[in-house]
Amino acid sequence: MRHGKKFNHLGRTSSHRKAMLSNMASSLILHKRIRTTLAKAKALRTFVEPLLTNSKEDSTHSRRLVFSYLQNKEAVSELFREISKKIAERHGGYTRILKTGTRLGDNAEMCIIELVDYNENLLHIKEETTAKTTRRRRSTTKKTKEKATAETEAVNEEEPVEAVPKKRKKTSKQTPEDKVTETEEIQEEPSETEEEQSGAEEEEDKS
């Protein structure tokens, strides 16, 4: 029984599978990107990434070890001369799988597998996004605070604050007694004017 064996045979014998993965790994190293099915790409990833890790140490032993898997001198020389320098600072995850839909005929899931450090477009986009996010977080808070303080200081210097007239407080409701006193005062005022008029007439008669 094959309980717990999650190894994908890809419908091939052991020798056929090893030869296919060896050829695909050589093509990936030489061309940096190949198009294949999703199942083959996942199997190729587990096959080629240990070889890329071994290429970081340029020694006779590591070259012979990689050659035993690839059986291709051009691929081995390309791997140790150029690719090993590109992936020197990367700790694993050297490949990327991009799904491209299904294939006509058998409806198999297709994808593109590529070396991460050789896709300059995605690397450039990633750098721009990281740079923008860091700038926004650092600059927006400081700049907005500085602008706000500068604007308030400029307004305070240019426009002096005018004294706002105080609003009169609303008086409480008048009681009926207050109304009576107001009417009495109004009635008394014309009496004083009448006395003044009569006094003025008497002075005119005397003169």
Secondary structure, DSSP 8 states (H G I E B T S, - for coil): --TT-----TTS-HHHHHHHHHHHHHHHHHHSEEEEEHHHHHHHHHHHHHHHHHTTS--HHHHHHHHHHH--HHHHHHIIIIIHHHTTT--S--EEEEEEEE-TTT--EEEEEEEGGG-HHHHHHHHHHHHHHHHHHHHHHHHHHHHHHHHHHHHHHHS----------------HHHHHHHHHHHHHHHHHHHHHHHHHHHHHHH-
